[in-house]
Amino acid sequence: MKRSESRILTTHTGSLPRSPELQEMLRSRLDPKAGEAEEFRTRVNEGVADVVAKQAAIGVDVINDGEQGRVQYATYVKDRLTGFDGEQLLRARPRKDMLDFPEFAAQSGVSSSATIPWPACTGPIEWKDKGAVQRDIERLKAATSGVQSEEVFMTAASPGVIANFLVNEHYPSNEAYLYALAEVMKDDYKAIVDSGLLLQIDCPDLAMTRITQFSDLSEEEFIKVVEMHVEVLQYALAGLAPDRMRLHLCWGNTEGPHHYDVPLREIVNVVLKAPPQAISFEGANPRHAHEWKVWEDVKLPDGKVIIPGVLDTTTNFIEHPELVAERIVRYAGVVGKENMMVGSDCGFGTSAWGRRVESRIAWAKLEAMVEGARLASKELW
């Protein structure tokens, strides 16, 4: 993994805006029809090539495929694995913070994957389409061939976040379900690392589920859950080089109160035990922007890198580059400029529709991040 040796490097969390045509095709994948597969592959190839070119043109350093071929950042696995062939039902869990403000919940609506019916796990998890990740890898490598970037990464869902969306109705316990997912998904993780791409393992379950899946637990009980999820990650990622991996955690890419979010301070030492070298986390939104101070008291282990978010992905405000630079300099002051790069709080298209940030504004925000990193680099070097 490249480090910020002569300037602050930039990246993002993974998902990027999709074209209206690709959005519609992804919606149709919820109920696929015969004869659509070739057209779908062509449209995804075009989408990946487009977002790769845009990232390079803006000057983002560590780029990816924008998750253009995925309906949603975690549930895409249902089409690759057995065990999810049952009836699709709306299984969204109410967010604890929204229950305190029902008027806001009703006014804002829910325009995300929470409104999409997903299947539960009703049978043994095994591979159904093991070649899917290799097709993703080949597509991304083709799109990035000859494109200027520092590195290229690919996202993959963690066992914990898969279990959050595709609930368990088959295995005897949540822990058994997680290890069953890990046993299969570790093949995808290894394939990505072996390909030479950076693996980003998406782990919103380490924070977001505090107010959804595990909202009935005390904070102490939830931290025990986080510890178990990290142990599952240690199993799933065993044998993979830490410097070829990064981990993303977040509190949910949702505009809302967030006043029950577990503080970063309470989980950070557990999260740092996960194998990936780099930890990506939200650092720009109004609920968590102050938590840069956590790193004054938490020692970053030798070799670890942080990737704080410097862009809020739930608002259409375009951050001023000078604000981005301020945020970067703060983090650099507590962890060291060589131990960080910067990105977005979360994705700009975590599901294929229901985006809060308009597409062109999302790209403008990324431009502001790149410019802010340039300003910060001038101050830091």
Summary of the structure (lengths in Angstrom):
residues: 381
radius of gyration: 19.4
end to end distance: 20.6
largest distance: 57.2
contacts: 1313
relative contact order: 0.16
helix: 46%
strand: 11%
